[in-house]
Amino acid sequence: MRTSKESVGLLTGSIRGLSAAMRNMGIAVTAASAISGAAMLTLSRRAERVNAAFREVDTITNSLESSQERYGDIVSELNTEFGLQESRVDVINGLYQSLSAGIEDTEESQREFLTTAGQLATVGLVDLATSVDVLSTVLNTYNMETENAERVSESLFRTVQLGKVTLDELAPVMGRIAALGSNMGVEIEELGAAMAQLTRNGFEARIAATGLRAVLRGFMRPSDDMKQALREIAFEQDGLVDSLTEGNDAVSNLASDY
């Protein structure tokens, strides 16, 4: 049977243990509250950045409806589908770029264009801002509608595939050659093929674009030497056409006799 002194000792030990447990619990609760508070603060700041980005979009739209209500679903879908950026703000900035570049502001057009831009950003290993910029530049230069964005995207990616150039290197120079190309009736695919060949031959994208611009300008204002070269090419082509025509006629006559 315990003595009163032993009982008091056990009670004291229990109280101390309980106090220590309460202190540890208090520390844990405090830490949990701090973590929760930090998380809430982060979410709050992120939400404010998203709202601020949408307000920026509002400044360039003519719609009475807020851009967040109008394009919010598109932004969420893109961010989820492609995992484009660390936050929705970058996708909203892509939307801002798209609208400011003159891409039609309907939900359908923005969804179509930004989806294509997102796909190009993913396969081309660039950010959305870069793909939006180069796509919109080419579309505007060639006076193309939004539905041609996929065609332009495929051409750009083919240039990267067949050439020795990254999309990040190609994007800044495409506008410089697309302007001349469109004026001369050169298709975007032809420009892409020329850039692919030049970069495969060892020219950097910037230098290749400069050289290609010089060639295009030369055709617009040909020198005497270039005029002579063009006449010789035309003469050779005419001779080739005549030869092919004669050969075709001979084959046709042979077939008739047979």
Long-range contacts (C-beta under 8 A, 24 or more apart in sequence): 46-87, 49-87, 49-89, 50-87, 50-88, 50-89, 50-92, 53-88, 53-89, 53-92, 53-93, 53-96, 54-92, 56-92, 56-96, 57-92, 57-95, 57-96, 57-99, 60-96, 60-99, 60-100, 61-99, 61-105, 62-105, 63-105, 67-95, 70-107, 71-95, 71-107, 71-110, 74-107, 74-110, 74-111, 74-114, 77-111, 78-114, 78-115, 78-118, 81-115, 81-118, 82-118, 82-119, 82-121, 82-122, 84-118, 84-121, 84-122, 84-127, 84-128, 85-127, 85-128, 90-127, 90-128, 90-129, 91-128, 93-128, 93-129, 94-128, 94-129, 94-132, 97-129, 97-132, 97-133, 97-136, 98-132, 98-136, 101-132, 101-133, 101-136, 101-137, 101-140, 102-136, 102-140, 103-136, 103-139, 103-146, 104-146, 109-146, 112-146, 112-147, 112-149, 113-146, 113-149, 116-149, 116-150, 116-153, 117-149, 117-153, 119-153, 120-153, 120-156, 120-157, 120-167, 123-157, 124-156, 124-157, 124-160, 124-166, 124-167, 124-168, 125-166, 125-167, 125-168, 126-167, 126-168, 126-171, 130-167, 130-168, 130-171, 131-167, 131-171, 133-171, 134-167, 134-170, 134-171, 134-174, 134-175, 137-174, 137-175, 137-178, 138-174, 138-175, 138-178, 138-188, 141-175, 141-178, 141-179, 141-181, 141-182, 142-178, 142-182, 142-188, 143-182, 151-188, 152-188, 155-188, 155-189, 155-192, 156-192, 158-189, 158-192, 158-196, 159-192, 159-193, 159-195, 159-196, 162-193, 162-196, 162-200, 163-195, 163-196, 163-197, 163-198, 163-199, 163-200, 164-199, 164-200, 164-202, 165-195, 165-196, 165-199, 165-205, 165-208, 169-204, 169-205, 169-206, 170-195, 170-205, 172-205, 172-206, 173-205, 173-206, 173-208, 173-209, 174-209, 176-209, 176-213, 177-209, 177-212, 177-213, 177-216, 180-213, 180-216, 180-217, 180-220, 181-216, 183-220, 184-216, 184-219, 184-220, 186-216
